[in-house]
């Protein structure tokens, strides 16, 4: 085993000297996908791994440095059962950049709005909740008995706050354009609770979804399955793992709330099997668990549409072998009357 240190340029030069087909293991980070694409252009085989899969192979958890990290990455990359992160294309990363910028603008707008409310509260002006109430208050500053210097500051902060909201709207328009131009997003948006933002984020993050063997693996990667604490053949399920992509998980849970509201509004005689299942959850699970269960089902359905190129079919569950078996069992146990 050789130990060598490289800078960025020297490392790029060293990669060109490696024989074709050489495996290059690295942790998945912000720049890993860029290096993965460069390795692919050199006929190398990049292997990206999540940091939480690499950390168990580090010799000492109390001594973290570049050398120990490199050894852990090398050891983890050689494991036969290791799960690797697919290298994202430039198009995927560009589309996800709009989502990242939108989240940043949203956080900035919230912080700026709270700052304006706090300054007004210090002078006895309490603003009701909601963006519309704050906009009305900023438009009526001249009617309040406030110092002129404070009014000047609030007007400047208000202009910045409204400009950030315009940036949020611009990001949402661009994301909607991406979703409208992608046939996969159009198929996914046929599902209740999946809008252009969720569909575009799913397509840009998961891609073809072929790296997942089934829908459960995709849902587990998003963090919508329970943790397991099993031993001695006894299975114990705990809270949701909440691991993986937190942004996708948030969008799917928000969509689950919309799906539940829609299920409550549809008449029972016109409800789909999924909506009937959602209604049945109300008597069995509290609100939080219902949302995770619905988001879990949506993640599996979205995986099927991406991996198999299928359109959304609300009645597809009835054709599943397990569903047909349960239907036959109920028919056999149901007493008949003459």
C-alpha positions in Angstrom: 0.0 0.0 0.0 1.4 3.4 -1.0 0.8 6.6 0.9 1.0 9.8 -1.2 -0.4 13.3 -0.8 -1.7 15.3 -3.7 -3.0 18.7 -4.4 -5.9 19.2 -6.8 -3.8 19.6 -9.9 -1.3 16.9 -9.1 -4.2 14.5 -8.2 -5.8 15.1 -11.6 -2.5 14.4 -13.3 -2.0 11.2 -11.3 -5.5 10.0 -12.3 -4.5 10.1 -16.0 -1.6 7.7 -15.3 -3.9 5.0 -13.9 -4.9 2.1 -16.1 -8.4 2.0 -17.5 -10.9 0.3 -15.2 -9.2 1.2 -11.9 -11.6 1.7 -9.0 -11.4 5.1 -7.4 -13.2 5.2 -4.0 -14.2 8.4 -2.3 -16.7 9.8 0.2 -19.8 11.4 -1.3 -19.5 15.1 -0.7 -20.2 18.4 -2.6 -17.3 17.9 -5.0 -17.3 14.1 -5.2 -19.7 14.0 -8.2 -17.4 16.4 -10.1 -14.4 14.1 -9.6 -16.6 11.1 -10.3 -17.5 12.5 -13.7 -13.8 13.2 -14.4 -12.9 9.6 -13.5 -15.6 8.4 -15.9 -14.1 10.5 -18.6 -10.7 8.8 -18.0 -12.3 5.3 -18.2 -11.9 4.8 -14.4 -14.6 3.4 -12.1 -15.6 5.9 -9.4 -17.1 4.5 -6.2 -18.9 7.1 -4.1 -19.9 6.1 -0.5 -21.9 7.9 2.1 -19.8 9.1 5.0 -21.8 7.2 7.5 -20.8 3.9 5.7 -17.1 4.9 5.9 -16.9 6.0 9.5 -17.2 2.4 11.0 -14.0 1.5 9.2 -11.9 4.3 10.7 -9.3 2.9 13.1 -10.0 5.4 15.9 -13.1 7.5 16.3 -11.1 9.9 18.5 -8.4 10.5 15.9 -9.8 11.7 12.7 -7.3 13.0 10.1 -6.7 12.7 6.3 -4.6 9.5 6.6 -7.1 7.6 8.7 -10.0 8.8 6.5 -8.1 7.6 3.4 -7.5 4.2 4.9 -11.2 3.9 6.0 -12.3 4.8 2.5 -10.0 2.2 0.9 -11.2 -0.5 3.3 -14.9 0.4 2.9 -14.6 0.5 -0.9 -13.4 -3.1 -1.0 -16.4 -4.5 0.9 -18.5 -6.7 -1.2 -21.8 -5.6 0.4 -21.1 -1.8 0.2 -23.8 0.4 -1.2 -22.5 3.1 -3.5 -23.9 6.5 -4.5 -24.5 6.9 -8.2 -22.6 9.8 -9.9 -24.9 12.6 -10.7 -24.9 14.2 -14.2 -24.3 17.9 -14.7 -28.0 18.3 -15.6 -29.0 16.7 -12.3 -26.7 19.0 -10.3 -27.9 22.1 -12.1 -31.5 21.3 -11.4 -30.8 20.5 -7.8 -28.9 23.9 -7.5 -32.2 25.7 -8.0 -33.7 23.7 -5.2 -30.8 24.5 -2.9 -31.0 28.2 -3.8 -34.8 28.2 -3.1 -34.3 26.7 0.3 -31.6 29.3 1.1 -33.9 32.2 0.0 -36.7 30.8 2.1 -34.6 30.7 5.2 -33.3 34.2 4.5 -36.9 35.5 4.0 -38.0 34.0 7.3 -35.1 35.5 9.2 -35.6 38.9 7.6 -39.3 38.9 8.4 -38.7 37.9 12.0 -36.1 40.7 12.3 -38.6 43.3 11.1 -41.3 42.0 13.5 -38.8 42.1 16.3 -37.8 45.7 15.6 -41.5 46.8 15.4 -42.3 45.0 18.6 -39.6 47.0 20.5 -41.7 50.1 19.7 -45.0 48.6 20.7 -46.1 47.6 17.2 -47.2 43.9 17.1 -47.8 42.4 13.7 -50.1 39.5 13.2 -48.9 36.2 11.8 -48.5 35.8 8.0 -46.7 37.5 5.2 -49.7 39.5 4.1 -50.1 41.1 7.6 -46.4 42.1 7.5 -46.7 43.6 4.0 -49.7 45.7 5.1 -47.9 46.9 8.2 -44.8 47.9 6.1 -47.1 49.8 3.7 -48.7 51.8 6.6 -45.5 52.8 8.4 -46.3 56.5 7.8 -49.4 56.2 9.9 -47.4 54.9 12.9 -45.7 57.3 15.4 -42.2 56.0 14.8 -38.9 57.8 14.6 -38.0 58.8 11.1 -34.7 57.0 11.3 -36.4 53.8 12.3 -38.9 54.1 9.4 -36.0 54.6 7.0 -34.4 51.4 8.3 -37.7 49.4 8.2 -38.3 50.5 4.6 -34.9 49.3 3.6 -35.3 46.0 5.4 -38.8 45.6 3.8 -37.4 46.2 0.3 -34.8 43.5 0.9 -37.4 41.1 2.3 -39.7 41.5 -0.7 -36.7 41.1 -3.1 -35.8 37.8 -1.5 -39.4 36.6 -2.0 -39.1 37.5 -5.6 -36.0 35.3 -5.8 -38.0 32.5 -4.3 -40.7 32.9 -6.9 -38.1 33.0 -9.7 -36.6 29.7 -8.4 -40.1 28.1 -8.3 -40.8 29.2 -11.8 -37.5 27.7 -13.1 -38.2 24.4 -11.2 -41.7 24.3 -12.7 -40.2 24.7 -16.2 -37.8 21.8 -15.6 -40.7 19.6 -14.4 -42.9 20.5 -17.4 -40.1 19.6 -19.8 -39.4 16.2 -18.2 -41.7 13.3 -19.1 -40.8 11.6 -15.8 -42.0 14.6 -13.8 -45.2 14.7 -15.8 -46.0 11.1 -14.9 -45.2 11.6 -11.2 -47.4 14.7 -10.9 -50.4 12.6 -11.7 -50.2 11.4 -8.1 -52.1 13.4 -5.5 -49.6 15.1 -3.2 -46.8 15.3 -5.8 -46.3 18.8 -7.3 -43.6 20.2 -9.7 -41.1 20.8 -6.9 -41.4 17.3 -5.5 -41.4 15.7 -8.9 -38.4 17.7 -10.1 -36.4 17.0 -6.9 -37.2 13.3 -7.1 -36.1 13.1 -10.8 -32.9 15.1 -10.3 -31.9 13.3 -7.1 -32.8 9.7 -7.8 -32.4 9.7 -11.6 -33.4 6.4 -13.2 -33.7 4.8 -9.8 -32.1 1.6 -11.1 -29.6 1.6 -8.2 -32.4 0.6 -5.9 -33.5 -3.0 -6.1 -37.1 -2.2 -5.1 -39.3 0.6 -3.7 -38.5 -0.3 -0.1 -34.8 0.4 -0.6 -35.6 3.8 -2.1 -37.9 4.6 0.8 -35.2 3.5 3.3 -32.6 5.7 1.5 -34.9 8.7 1.9 -35.4 7.8 5.6 -39.1 6.8 5.7 -38.7 3.3 7.3 -38.4 2.4 11.0 -35.1 1.7 12.7 -34.5 -1.9 13.6 -33.2 -3.1 17.0 -33.3 -6.8 16.4 -31.4 -9.7 18.0 -31.8 -13.4 18.5 -34.5 -13.7 15.9 -36.7 -11.1 17.6 -37.5 -8.1 15.5 -38.0 -4.7 17.1 -39.0 -1.7 15.1 -38.4 1.8 16.5 -38.8 5.4 15.2 -38.3 6.4 11.6 -34.7 6.3 10.6 -34.7 9.9 9.3 -31.5 9.1 7.4 -30.7 9.9 3.8 -32.0 12.9 1.8 -33.8 15.2 4.3 -35.0 17.5 1.5 -36.9 14.8 -0.3 -38.3 13.4 2.9 -39.7 16.8 3.8 -41.3 17.2 0.4 -42.9 13.8 0.5 -44.3 14.3 4.0 -45.7 17.7 3.0 -47.3 16.0 0.0 -48.7 13.3 2.4 -50.7 16.0 4.2 -52.2 17.1 0.9 -53.0 13.5 0.0 -54.8 13.0 3.3 -56.9 16.2 2.9 -57.9 15.2 -0.6 -58.9 11.7 0.6 -61.2 13.3 3.2 -62.8 15.5 0.6 -63.6 12.8 -2.0 -66.9 10.8 -1.6 -66.4 7.2 -0.6 -68.0 5.9 -3.7 -65.5 7.8 -5.9 -62.4 7.2 -3.7 -59.4 5.3 -5.0 -58.0 2.3 -3.1 -55.1 4.4 -1.9 -57.5 7.1 -0.6 -59.6 4.4 1.2 -56.3 3.1 2.8 -55.5 6.6 3.9 -58.9 7.0 5.5 -58.4 3.7 7.3 -55.2 5.0 8.9 -57.0 7.6 10.9 -58.4 5.1 13.3 -55.1 3.2 13.7 -52.3 5.8 13.7 -51.7 9.3 15.1 -51.1 12.2 12.7 -47.3 12.0 12.5 -47.2 8.3 11.8 -49.9 8.6 9.2 -47.8 11.2 7.3 -44.7 9.0 7.3 -46.8 5.9 6.2 -48.3 7.9 3.3 -44.9 9.4 2.3 -43.4 5.9 2.4 -46.1 4.6 0.0 -45.6 7.6 -2.3 -41.8 7.0 -2.3 -42.3 3.4 -3.4 -44.8 4.4 -6.1 -42.4 7.1 -7.4 -39.6 4.5 -7.6 -41.8 2.2 -9.7 -42.6 5.0 -12.1 -39.0 6.0 -12.4 -37.4 2.6 -12.6 -40.0 1.0 -14.9 -41.2 4.0 -16.9 -44.8 3.4 -15.9 -47.6 5.9 -15.6 -49.4 6.4 -12.3 -52.3 3.9 -11.9 -54.3 4.4 -8.6 -55.7 0.8 -9.0 -52.4 -0.9 -9.6 -52.4 -2.3 -6.0 -55.4 -4.5 -6.7 -53.4 -6.4 -9.3 -50.6 -7.2 -6.9 -50.4 -11.0 -6.1 -50.7 -10.4 -2.4 -53.8 -8.2 -2.8 -55.4 -10.9 -5.1 -54.6 -13.6 -2.5 -56.2 -11.5 0.3 -59.3 -11.0 -1.9 -59.6 -14.7 -2.6 -59.2 -15.5 1.1 -62.0 -13.0 2.1 -64.3 -14.5 -0.5 -63.8 -18.0 0.8 -64.4 -17.0 4.4 -67.5 -14.9 3.6 -70.7 -16.8 4.3 -73.2 -17.1 1.5 -77.0 -16.7 1.9 -79.6 -18.5 -0.1 
